[in-house]
Amino acid sequence: MSGVALRSSRATLSALKLARRCMEGHADEEAATHLLLMLVVLKVASDADADRHAAAAGRMASETPASTGARALEVCSATLFDRLARAPLDGLSARVGSVLHTFCLDNPDALDQVTDALDMAAGLPTDGAMYRVIERLRIPALDFRLRHGQHRPDLAEATDQMLGQPLQRRSREDGLHVPEALASIMMAVLDPCDGDHILDPACDRGCLLLAAARWAQRDTPAARVRLHGQDVDRRRWAMARVRLLLHGHDGACLQVADPLAPDPEATPRFAQAGVQIVLSRPPLTLKWNPERASWGNWDHFQHGIPPRQWAHMALIQHMRAQLDPHQGRMAIVVPNGVLFREGEEAKIRRSLLEANEVDTIISLPERLFKGTAMSTSLLVMRKARRDTTVLFIDSRPLLMAAGKGARLNDDIAQQIIHLCAQRSQRPGVAHVVPVDQVLENGAHLNVARYVQVDGPVGGGDLTALRRTRVRLHLEVESLQRRLDGEVDTLMRELGG
């Protein structure tokens, strides 16, 4: 192969789309996309293998740098991508399936069970279609040998866009995508650094883990973080592993697991002293069995055991239990009910406040996440805090000031990040409240309770009236959800 490799994300994405288009109508859409990305993993690993052989033969002018991600995978002569490209047409599709299966077996730490979880068999097209796919993956834009450039962030961007394409099988739970602006806010308040262990107990396809790695490398490209992830869905877990590999990271520390599993012995163990960062955007309709808290010697629920229908407070306690006692910090997106519901959840909030671990609450825009209209907030907590205040930020007035139809974007995210960094007050947007005052207010953490328009509301002040309307609407909404929860609980107790 000759020519100069094209390294723009647009060229790489176009090349992948052309290859993917060859399988349209021949296979399951989602499985076909996964098959394509697995072939790209194989090609990256094969090109790295060619680099190693060239270096050993002394044909490269400089030393080959240490391999990461898919480049670090082992490829035997029988699974080399170029060998597939020379294979006969008859039976090619089945041969590809066999090669990918062997490739995964040869790399058990990174790819064990990935082909099964991604249902590769459903993505295999006809032999002719497979031949065209392989041919399109051999173009210069998809040449990953070092002589065409060591760093290929374009592949990572193209992979993300491929996974973002609409699919027929997409469901409500596939709406776990985290908008870039929100990911930026989470990274800024947590500040991932070189050497940090980072955990997402509901990692989906690894969106937040990758954002954390990018943040750590923004000033120091050589920075390395250890990414840990859990997800209950095997397909999402497998795709997260593949995605991390194509981004140049190790995917071996992602596991299929329920973070609120009943068997604490089955819970994955992370860094011995705890992880520095835990972050998550879990499903907003999360349930669990409180009986799990009594199984084994699980000490995650020292602050209290939340009720069956409200599992987020259980997940919050699981996350904080993983934190390093000195450097640990965490951020989680939660439904607003977590911040104000009474009963056991109020006792847990009080205990967390008394431990001085609640740092910041950011109320997020409505309809931020596709597939749900549920109001949400970002809860930030820290271990070993010296500050004895809680910062409350309401993002919605910032959107209102940006104009009708405005969405959470980088500009608004930067304003929120500045408020967090300075812990500064801004009328109608941000307010710093002593922990003791929050405790006096019944340990309520709802942002609307603390961030209000200063002074009397005049009839001619349209902006003030709108803000007051938003606050009152939120309070009514909160009361409605609380009442609905109590009615649901009563109906279950009565067997209705």
C-alpha positions in Angstrom: 0.0 0.0 0.0 1.3 3.4 -0.9 0.3 7.0 -0.5 -0.1 9.4 2.3 -2.6 8.4 5.0 -5.6 10.8 5.4 -5.9 11.7 9.0 -8.9 13.9 9.3 -11.8 12.5 11.3 -14.1 13.3 8.3 -12.0 11.1 5.9 -11.8 8.3 8.4 -15.5 8.4 9.1 -16.3 8.4 5.4 -14.1 5.4 4.9 -15.8 3.5 7.8 -19.3 4.5 6.5 -18.4 3.2 3.0 -17.4 -0.1 4.5 -20.5 -0.3 6.7 -22.7 0.5 3.7 -21.6 -2.8 2.1 -23.5 -4.7 4.8 -26.8 -2.8 4.5 -29.7 -5.3 4.0 -27.4 -8.3 4.6 -27.3 -8.4 8.5 -28.5 -7.1 11.8 -27.7 -3.4 11.7 -26.2 -3.0 15.2 -24.3 -6.3 15.0 -23.0 -5.3 11.6 -21.6 -2.0 13.1 -20.0 -4.0 15.9 -18.5 -6.4 13.3 -17.0 -3.5 11.4 -15.4 -2.0 14.5 -14.0 -5.4 15.5 -12.4 -5.7 12.0 -10.9 -2.2 12.6 -9.5 -3.4 15.9 -7.9 -6.4 14.1 -6.5 -4.1 11.4 -5.0 -1.7 13.9 -3.4 -4.7 15.8 -2.2 -6.2 12.5 -0.6 -2.9 11.4 1.1 -2.6 14.7 2.4 -6.1 14.3 3.9 -5.0 10.9 5.6 -2.1 12.7 7.1 -4.4 15.2 8.5 -6.7 12.5 9.9 -3.7 10.6 11.6 -2.4 13.7 13.1 -5.8 14.5 14.5 -5.9 10.9 16.0 -2.5 11.4 14.0 -0.8 8.7 12.6 1.9 10.9 14.6 5.0 11.6 13.4 5.4 15.1 12.5 3.1 17.9 8.9 1.9 18.0 7.1 3.5 21.0 5.3 1.5 23.5 2.0 0.2 22.1 -1.4 1.1 23.7 -5.0 0.2 23.1 -5.6 -2.0 20.0 -2.0 -1.7 19.0 -0.9 -3.7 22.0 -3.0 -6.7 21.1 -1.4 -10.0 19.9 -1.9 -11.1 16.3 -0.8 -14.5 15.1 0.0 -15.3 11.4 -3.4 -17.0 11.0 -5.4 -13.9 12.1 -3.5 -11.1 10.3 -5.8 -8.7 8.5 -3.8 -8.9 5.3 -4.2 -12.7 5.2 -8.0 -12.2 5.3 -7.7 -9.8 2.4 -6.0 -12.5 0.4 -8.5 -15.3 1.3 -10.7 -16.8 -1.4 -14.2 -15.4 -1.8 -16.0 -18.7 -1.1 -16.7 -19.0 2.6 -15.1 -15.6 3.4 -17.8 -14.4 5.7 -17.5 -17.6 7.9 -13.7 -17.3 7.8 -13.9 -13.7 9.1 -16.1 -14.9 12.0 -13.6 -17.6 12.9 -10.6 -15.3 12.7 -12.2 -12.7 15.0 -13.1 -15.5 17.5 -9.5 -16.7 17.4 -8.2 -13.1 17.7 -10.3 -12.7 20.9 -9.0 -16.0 22.3 -5.4 -14.9 21.7 -6.1 -11.7 23.8 -8.2 -13.0 26.7 -7.6 -10.0 29.0 -8.8 -7.5 26.5 -11.3 -9.3 24.4 -12.5 -12.4 26.2 -16.2 -13.2 25.3 -16.5 -10.0 23.3 -17.5 -11.6 20.0 -20.2 -13.6 21.8 -21.5 -10.6 23.7 -21.7 -8.5 20.5 -23.5 -11.3 18.6 -21.0 -11.3 15.7 -22.9 -14.2 14.0 -25.9 -11.9 13.4 -23.6 -9.3 11.8 -22.0 -11.6 9.2 -23.1 -10.6 5.6 -22.8 -12.5 2.4 -19.3 -13.5 1.1 -19.5 -10.8 -1.6 -20.5 -8.1 0.9 -17.7 -9.2 3.2 -15.2 -9.0 0.4 -16.2 -5.4 -0.3 -16.0 -4.5 3.4 -12.4 -5.7 3.6 -11.4 -4.0 0.4 -12.7 -0.7 1.8 -10.8 -1.1 5.0 -7.6 -1.4 3.1 -7.6 2.2 1.7 -4.8 4.7 2.8 -7.2 6.5 5.2 -7.3 3.4 7.3 -3.6 2.6 7.3 -2.5 2.5 10.9 1.2 1.8 10.5 3.5 4.1 12.4 5.2 5.4 9.2 1.8 7.1 8.5 1.6 8.7 11.9 1.6 7.4 15.5 -1.4 9.2 16.9 -4.8 8.6 15.3 -7.4 10.6 17.3 -9.4 10.7 14.0 -10.1 7.0 14.5 -11.5 7.6 18.0 -13.8 10.4 16.7 -15.0 8.4 13.8 -15.7 5.4 16.0 -17.8 7.6 18.3 -19.8 8.9 15.4 -20.3 5.4 14.0 -21.8 4.3 17.3 -23.9 7.5 17.3 -25.7 6.6 14.1 -29.5 5.9 14.5 -30.3 2.2 14.8 -33.5 0.3 14.5 -32.9 -1.6 17.7 -32.2 1.5 19.8 -34.3 1.6 23.0 -34.9 4.1 25.8 -32.0 2.7 27.7 -29.7 3.6 24.8 -30.4 7.2 25.8 -27.6 7.1 28.4 -25.4 9.3 26.2 -23.9 12.1 28.2 -23.8 15.5 26.3 -20.3 16.9 25.8 -21.1 20.0 27.7 -22.2 18.0 30.8 -19.1 15.7 30.5 -17.0 18.9 30.4 -18.5 20.1 33.7 -18.0 16.7 35.4 -14.4 16.6 34.3 -13.7 20.1 35.4 -15.0 19.6 38.9 -13.3 16.2 39.3 -10.1 17.1 37.5 -8.7 13.6 36.5 -4.9 13.6 36.7 -2.0 11.3 35.6 -2.1 8.1 37.6 -5.7 8.4 38.8 -7.9 5.3 39.0 -11.3 6.2 37.6 -14.5 4.2 38.0 -17.9 4.3 36.4 -20.2 1.7 37.9 -22.8 2.2 35.1 -20.4 2.8 32.2 -22.7 2.0 29.2 -20.3 2.4 26.2 -17.6 4.2 28.2 -18.5 7.8 27.4 -17.5 9.3 30.8 -14.4 7.1 31.2 -13.1 8.3 27.8 -13.9 11.9 28.7 -11.8 11.5 31.9 -8.9 10.1 30.0 -9.0 13.0 27.5 -9.1 15.5 30.3 -6.0 14.0 32.0 -4.2 14.1 28.7 -5.2 17.6 27.7 -1.9 19.2 28.8 0.2 16.0 29.1 -0.4 13.6 26.2 1.7 11.0 27.9 -0.6 11.0 31.0 -2.1 7.6 31.9 -5.2 6.9 33.9 -6.5 3.5 34.9 -10.1 3.1 33.7 -12.5 0.8 35.6 -16.1 0.2 34.5 -19.1 -1.9 35.2 -22.3 -2.5 33.3 -25.0 -5.1 33.7 -25.6 -5.4 29.9 -23.1 -7.6 28.2 -23.4 -6.0 24.8 -22.8 -2.5 26.2 -19.8 -3.9 28.2 -18.3 -5.5 25.1 -18.7 -2.4 23.0 -17.2 -0.2 25.7 -14.1 -2.5 25.6 -13.8 -2.2 21.9 -14.3 1.6 22.0 -11.6 2.0 24.6 -9.2 0.0 22.6 -9.8 2.1 19.5 -9.3 5.2 21.6 -5.9 3.9 22.6 -6.7 2.7 26.1 -6.8 -0.7 27.9 -10.3 -2.1 28.1 -9.4 -5.0 30.4 -10.8 -3.4 33.6 -14.4 -3.2 32.3 -16.6 -5.9 33.8 -20.1 -7.2 33.4 -21.5 -6.6 36.9 -24.3 -5.1 38.8 -22.9 -2.4 41.2 -25.7 -3.2 43.6 -25.2 -7.0 43.3 -26.4 -9.1 46.3 -23.1 -11.0 46.5 -20.4 -8.6 47.7 -17.7 -11.2 47.0 -18.6 -10.9 43.3 -18.2 -7.1 43.4 -15.0 -6.2 41.4 -12.2 -5.0 43.6 -10.5 -1.8 42.4 -7.3 -0.1 43.6 -6.5 -1.3 47.1 -6.5 2.1 48.7 -9.6 3.2 46.8 -10.1 5.0 43.5 -9.5 8.8 43.1 -12.6 9.4 40.9 -16.0 7.8 40.6 -18.5 9.2 38.2 -21.6 8.0 36.5 -24.8 8.8 34.6 -26.8 5.8 35.6 -30.3 4.9 34.3 -32.8 7.4 35.8 -35.3 4.6 36.6 -33.1 2.5 38.9 -34.5 0.0 41.4 -32.9 -2.5 43.8 -33.6 -5.0 46.6 -32.9 -3.6 50.1 -32.3 -7.1 51.3 -29.0 -7.0 49.4 -27.6 -4.6 52.0 -27.7 -7.4 54.7 -25.8 -10.0 52.5 -22.3 -10.6 53.7 -20.0 -8.0 55.3 -20.9 -5.2 52.9 -20.2 -1.8 54.6 -21.5 0.4 51.8 -24.7 1.3 53.6 -23.4 2.8 56.9 -25.4 5.9 56.2 -28.7 4.1 55.8 -30.6 1.7 53.6 -32.8 3.4 50.9 -36.2 2.0 50.0 -36.8 -0.5 47.2 -38.1 1.9 44.6 -35.3 4.5 45.0 -32.0 2.9 44.2 -29.9 6.0 43.4 -29.1 6.6 47.1 -27.9 3.0 47.3 -25.7 3.6 44.2 -24.4 6.9 45.7 -23.3 5.0 48.8 -21.7 2.2 46.7 -19.7 4.9 44.8 -18.5 6.7 47.8 -17.4 3.4 49.4 -14.9 3.0 46.5 -13.3 6.4 47.1 -9.7 7.0 48.3 -10.2 8.5 51.8 -7.9 11.4 51.1 -8.2 12.2 47.4 -11.6 10.7 46.5 -14.1 12.7 44.6 -17.3 11.7 42.8 -20.1 13.0 40.6 -23.4 11.4 39.7 -26.4 12.5 37.7 -29.5 11.9 39.8 -33.3 12.5 39.5 -34.2 15.5 41.6 -36.3 13.4 44.0 -33.0 12.1 45.5 -32.4 15.6 46.8 -35.6 16.2 48.7 -37.6 13.0 49.4 -38.3 12.3 53.0 -38.0 9.1 55.0 -34.8 7.0 54.9 -33.3 9.0 52.0 -33.5 12.2 54.1 -31.6 10.4 56.9 -28.9 9.4 54.4 -28.6 12.9 53.1 -28.3 14.2 56.7 -25.6 11.7 57.4 -23.6 12.6 54.3 -23.9 16.3 55.2 -22.7 15.7 58.7 -19.7 13.8 57.3 -19.1 17.0 55.2 -18.9 15.0 51.9 -21.5 17.0 49.9 -19.7 19.6 47.8 -21.9 20.9 44.9 -25.4 20.5 43.5 -26.0 21.6 39.9 -29.6 21.6 38.6 -29.5 20.5 35.0 -31.7 21.7 32.1 -35.0 19.9 31.5 -35.1 17.3 28.7 -31.3 17.1 28.7 -31.4 13.4 28.1 -33.2 11.8 25.2 -36.2 9.6 26.0 -37.0 11.2 29.4 -38.5 14.4 30.7 -37.4 13.7 34.2 -35.7 16.6 36.0 -32.1 15.9 37.0 -29.2 17.3 38.9 -25.5 16.7 39.2 -24.4 15.7 42.7 -20.7 16.3 43.5 -19.1 14.8 46.6 -15.6 14.8 48.0 -13.7 13.0 50.8 -11.6 14.9 53.3 -13.2 18.3 52.6 -12.1 21.4 54.5 -14.8 23.7 53.1 -18.0 23.5 55.3 -20.4 24.9 52.6 -22.4 23.5 49.8 -22.5 25.2 46.4 -25.9 25.3 44.7 -26.1 26.2 41.0 -29.2 26.5 38.8 -28.2 26.1 35.1 -31.7 27.0 33.8 -31.5 30.8 34.2 -28.3 30.6 32.1 -30.2 28.9 29.3 -33.0 31.4 29.6 -30.5 34.3 29.3 -29.1 32.6 26.2 -32.4 32.9 24.4 -35.4 30.8 23.5 -34.6 27.2 22.6 -31.0 27.4 24.0 -29.4 24.1 25.1 -26.6 23.3 27.4 -23.5 24.2 25.3 -19.8 24.9 25.9 -20.4 28.5 26.7 -22.9 27.8 29.4 -20.7 24.9 30.7 -17.8 27.3 31.0 -19.9 29.7 33.1 -20.9 26.8 35.4 -17.2 25.6 35.6 -16.2 29.1 36.6 -18.8 29.3 39.3 -17.6 25.9 40.7 -13.9 26.9 40.6 -14.5 30.2 42.3 -17.3 28.9 44.6 -18.8 32.3 43.9 -22.4 33.5 44.3 -24.5 34.9 41.5 -28.1 36.1 42.2 -30.6 33.8 40.7 -27.9 31.3 39.6 -25.5 30.3 42.3 -25.6 30.3 46.1 -23.1 29.1 48.7 -24.8 27.7 51.8 -23.2 26.6 55.1 -23.7 22.9 55.8 -25.3 23.7 59.2 -28.0 25.8 57.4 -28.7 22.9 55.0 -29.1 20.6 58.0 -31.5 23.1 59.6 -33.6 22.9 56.4 -34.2 19.2 56.8 -31.1 18.2 54.8 -33.0 19.2 51.6 -30.6 19.6 48.7 -33.0 20.8 46.0 -31.4 23.7 44.2 -34.7 25.7 43.9 -34.8 25.9 47.7 -31.6 27.9 47.9 -31.2 29.7 44.5 -33.9 32.3 44.3 -34.4 35.8 42.9 -33.1 38.3 45.4 -35.5 41.1 46.5 -39.2 41.6 45.7 -40.5 40.6 42.4 -42.0 43.6 40.5 -44.8 43.3 38.0 -42.7 44.8 35.3 -39.7 42.5 35.8 -40.5 39.8 33.3 -37.2 37.9 33.8 -37.8 37.8 37.6 -41.4 36.6 37.0 -40.2 33.8 34.7 -37.6 32.7 37.3 -40.2 32.6 40.0 -42.5 30.6 37.7 -39.8 28.1 37.1 -39.1 27.8 40.9 -42.7 27.3 41.7 -43.2 24.8 38.9 -40.3 22.8 40.3 -41.7 22.8 43.8 -45.1 21.6 42.6 -43.4 18.9 40.5 -41.4 17.8 43.5 -44.5 17.5 45.6 -46.3 15.6 42.9 -43.4 13.0 42.5 -43.3 12.6 46.3 -47.0 11.9 46.4 -46.8 9.5 43.5 -44.1 7.6 45.2 -46.0 7.3 48.5 -49.1 6.1 46.6 -47.1 3.5 44.7 -45.6 2.3 48.0 -49.0 2.0 49.6 -50.5 0.2 46.7 -47.7 -2.4 46.8 -48.2 -2.9 50.5 -51.9 -3.5 49.9 -51.2 -5.8 47.0 -52.9 -3.5 44.5 
